[in-house]
Amino acid sequence: MPTRYCLVYLRNGACSIRSLAEDETFHPVIGPVAEAEALYVKQLQLRERLKNHAGEFVIWDVGLGAAANALTVLRATREIAATIRLVSFDCTIEPLEFALQHAAALGYFGGYENHLQTFLRDRRVAFQNGAQSVIWEFHLGDFPTWLAQNLERRLPARRESVLSCEHDVPEAGVPPPHAILFDAFSPKKNPAMWTLPLFTNLYRLLDPKRPCALPTYSRSTILRVTLLIAGFHVGVGHATGEKEETTIAANTPELLAEPLDRRWLERARRSHSAEPMVEAVYRIAPLTAETWERLRQHPQFR
């Protein structure tokens, strides 16, 4: 069976992976480790948050791919005494299988190969990572469907907790995250991962008492509008490689260093590509009057 992936070498010499089916390269500018460090580790302030955190710290890794983001997070924080629950999602395990076969060339697997073999076999692995304890699990399948199904299961429990005045009812299954590594293929290639229903469901599954931030590589107006309409606060993200900006969203404004302001809001109003996608079909369109009014009423701009 022919492989669906190949190794590619970037201009800076870093090795990465290209999906032949999607015609997209993972971490295409500065390479897997450098991008993950800038976009996720530093931007999420993971070292600082872990040092000041008590109990289990939950990270959702949306778009496992070849595991570069997850492994960079684990390696960058391994000296911090903490308990990390890392939950990865993807519709395929093939990129990771391919990457492990080329671990030496890719260069970011050192010391984790045996753990990942267990992870591939069992879809779960627990191990000691320096000073921290790690539980890493994998959910294979369609992430938008998983979100919708879990939201449907959890909402009755939340309604019951409100009626009984018990606001700390534990939820079965995957706990809500403190941080989200969001790394799906681009909207043109994978529009289902960038719709308003997806981000709305994701926001609703967060625990409002648990501060959570979500960075991603895009800086597009349509993405930022989508996140805002879904309920998030949204800010300007760190530069990575040739990208002068990325995007970071959070369920609390305290996790944003540079929130989008009214000047951005006016630019969004004039943009030809700002209206959120409500279906898994890529298209661009200016803001509707209804969406514009919802943006204006967002607490971030009041």
Order of alpha helices (4+ residues) and beta strands (2+ residues): beta-beta-beta-alpha-alpha-beta-alpha-beta-alpha-alpha-alpha-beta-beta-alpha-beta-alpha-beta-alpha-beta-beta-alpha-alpha
